[in-house]
Every structure is written in structure tokens, then in C-alpha cells.
Amino acid sequence: MSRILIAEDEPRIAAFVQKGLRANGFTTAIASDAQEALNMVLGSDFDLMLLDLGLPIKDGLTVLEELRGQGAKLPIIILTARDDIKDKVAGLESGADDYVTKPFSFEELLARIRLRLRSYQQDTTKGEETNLVVGNLLLDLRTRKVKIANQEIDLPAREFILLETFMRHPNQVMSREQLLDRVWGYDYDPGSNIVDVYVGYLRKKLGSKTIETVRGMGYRLRR
């Protein structure tokens, strides 16, 4: 499940886009100013960013330039009311992957998002290992299949993402806050017990000793 950051300071637009994306299976987070957007992209793993040019604190083009300058490679789609050709050219030359002018059709935005994600995922998987292996666990990132001791098991999307997160950090303690951020998104209720519930689901399918509880700290996938 792809994670999308919506950098938009207009609450009505941000809520509209977020609702549509979640209805289509995406995990989302919202940044309402430029500095928050920068911190969130550089501090977490997002697959795509929707960037409004008229953000508070810094202009969206500045955010774009800073992100590209610091090596952020995720697709960035500019989302703005500015329709002047010079603004479009400036955005694309600063490193944007696409440009959508407000007001826009959500269906068009969704199509552009899916196109950019497909291109990005194809680029990032070229020449890379598509399997994660930890102990007797194998997770295939392309087919979205999981095997334990060569026995294939079925995992719904959220459980798959949670297991993938653990397998990318074997033997590392992951706090509930980190797991909420990576699997459910920044704006999920931090007081929820959803992490514990889903760890329980994984334990039932993988074995009770596979994921260890580290008291007062979080969880760890044992090799």
C-alpha cells in the first residue's frame, strides 16, 4: 500500500483529496505548511507527494528544490491554482514530476498518481532484490506473497505492510509510534491499540515467538 503526503494548507481541499485517496486504498498524511512537509518527507518513507505551491512559511518551489537538493527521489505532483505557463515550467525544472491545476477532477488526479507510482516503483526495483528473507520467512515484494518454511500464507494488505516493515528492520526494536507512522500514517490516533491488534494477527499466522514484545519499547522481529 503506497503512502502519500498531501502538502496542502487549505483544510477543505486536503480533506477532499485525503478522503478520495483512502477510498482507493492509499495511506495518507497531511502537512499544512512547508516546514512540516519537509520534515515529514525527510523523516519518513513516503511513495509520493502532492505539493501545493502556496504553502505557509516557504513557497512550494523552495520546498521542491530543497527536497531534490537533499536527494529525495519520490515522485512529486504539484497541486496549485497557479496556471501560468511560467509557473508550470518553474515547477517542472525544479524537479516536479507532474502538474495539476486547481480546480481539478479527482479521477484525473488519481490517474496521474497511479502513473507516477508505477514509473517510480519500476525504477526503484530495477536491479534490486525483490525478496526479503528473515529466518524461515520469505516476503516477495512483486507478487505480494509470503512464505514461512516454504508454506505460503495469505496476508491482507495492512498485515503485509506491517510484516514488510519488520522484515526491513530485523532484530530492531520498532516502537508503536514508528509502526503507526510507517503502516497507518501520521494522522492515525496515537492512543489506538491498532498496532497491538495487528501484531496479534501476525503472531497467529507466523507463530507466537516470531515477533517479540520488548516491554516499554515496542516490538522486534526475531531472526
Salt bridges, closest charged atoms under 4 A:
GLU8 OE1 - LYS102 NZ 2.84
ASP45 OD2 - ARG182 NH1 2.85
ASP52 OD1 - LYS102 NZ 3.42
ASP59 OD1 - ARG82 NH2 2.99
GLU66 OE2 - LYS58 NZ 2.99
ASP97 OD2 - ARG68 NH2 2.89
ASP98 OD1 - ARG112 NH1 2.67
ASP98 OD2 - ARG116 NE 3.56
GLU108 OE2 - ARG112 NH2 2.93
ASP123 OD1 - LYS126 NZ 3.82
GLU159 OE1 - LYS205 NZ 2.94
GLU164 OE2 - ARG168 NE 3.07
ASP181 OD1 - ARG3 NH2 3.10
ASP187 OD2 - ARG22 NH2 2.59
ASP196 OD1 - ARG176 NH2 2.82
GLU212 OE1 - ARG220 NH2 3.12
